[in-house]
């Protein structure tokens, strides 16, 4: 089966289980629950397709959750996802799409290194000819990852020019 077929089947199974257990009848935020169950199931399957063992796949997902809810890593991912949507003005695709998932992982690592989405967005505005457009990012999210360094090269070059100028002045 293809990933598309698996995705459709998983979605039907999740919806059927929720309906059978009366979740929709309880008036609970059923769409949120359905999306969360579906997304985690698809992440598990995708991790398996990437060569991880069932235990490694399960652990990768479980590490983001604690008994009281999401872990700090999971919350951090949500914060970075929301920041991307706010700053870039784009809806972040679901993590069942490996491109969006890879981009989110990349953005979390970049944020840990002090590289912000805001700085990237400012570069996109300042350099419209070399930066990807919103519609291009929506179609191919990994363009952000591919062009990310360009947003930060200028500041590195400027700082080296400043230090050279300071050396000459001294």
N, C-alpha and C positions, 0 to 999 in steps of 0.2 A: 504494500500500500504506500501511497505517497503521503508526504507530510500534510498536504491539504486534506486528503481523505481522513487521516488520523485526527486532524484538528476538528473536522466536522463531526466525526463520530464521538470524540471526547466531549464536545459541547452538548451533543444530544444526550449522552449518558449522564453528565452532570445535571442537566436540566431535568431529566426524568427522575433522578434520585431526589432532587430537591422537591419536585412535585409529589412524589410518592411519600415523602416524609412530612408533607404539609407545610413546608417552609413558606410557600407563596400564600397560603391561607392565613398564616400568622401575621402578615403585614410587615414582616421584617424587611429590611432593605435587601430584598432578594437579588436584585441586579448586582449589587456590590458583592454579595456572597457568591453568586454564580461566577462572576468575573474572577474573583480571587481563587476559587477552587479550580476553575478552568485554567487560569494562568499558571498556577503552581503545578498542575498536572502536566501541562505542555512543557514547562521548564524541565520537569523531571525527564520527560521523554526526549527532549532536545539534548539534555546532558548525557543521556544514554547514547544518543546518536553521535555525540562528540567523542565517544570512547570511554566514558566513565563507567565504572561498575554500578550496579544498583545501589550498593551501600554508599558509594561516593556521591552519586546523584542525590540520594536522600539526605545525606549529611550536608551537602552544599545548600540545599533549600532549608533544612532544619536549623542551620547555623544562624539564619536570619530571624528566627523566632525564639521566644522564651515562653515560659508558662503563662506569663502575664500579657503577652502580645509580641510585638516585634522587637527585635534586638536593636542595639545602637546602629549596627551596620545596616539593617533593614530600614530603620528610620532615616539614616543618612542617605540611603539610595532614594527614598521618597522625597527628601528635602532637595536633593540635587535634581531630581526629575521635575519637581515643581518650579525650581529656580530656572531650569531650562525653558519650561513652558512660559513663565512670566517674562523672562528677559528676551527670549528669541521670538515670542509671539506665535509659537507653534504648539500643537498638541503632540505630546510624546506618545509614540506608538506603543503598543503592548509589548511586554517582555517575552511573549511567546514568539515574536519575530526576533530572530537572532541578531539582526543588524541593530535594532533598537536596544536590545539587551547588551550587546557589545559596546555600543555608544555610551550607555549609562555606566557601565563598569569603567570605561575610559574616563568619563567625566568625573566620577568619584575619585579616581586616582589623581587626576589633574587638580582637582580641588584640594586634595591633601598636599599637593606640592605648591599650593598658593596661586595656581592659574585659575582665573575665574571665567565663568560663562559671560559675565558682563564685559570683561576685557575682550573676549572673542567677538561679542556682538558689536562692540565699539570698532573693532578692526573691520568687521564686515561692512559697517556703515562708512567708515573712512576709506576703504579700498573696494568699491563696488565692482571693479573690473576683475579683480583676482580672487574675490571671495564668493562662496556659493550663495545663491538666492534662496529665500524661504521655500519656494516650491521645489527647488532642487534638493534641499535637505529633507523635505517631507517625502520625496520619492526615494532618496538614497541617503539615509541618515549617516552613513559612514563618511560622507564628504566632510563632516565636521571634524572627525578624527584625522582625515587625510590633510586638512588645511589648518589644523590647530596650531602647529608650530609657527606658521606664518604670522599669526596674531601676536606672537611673543618674540619673534626674531628682532623686530624693530626696536623694542625696548632694550634688548641686549646690545644691539649695535649702538644705540644712542648712549647707553651707559659706558661702553668702551671708548666712544669718542669723548665723552665727558672726562673720563679718567686720563686719557691722553692729553687733553687740554690742560687739566690740572697739573700733570707732570711737567708740561712745558712752562707753565706759569711759575712753578716752584723752581 
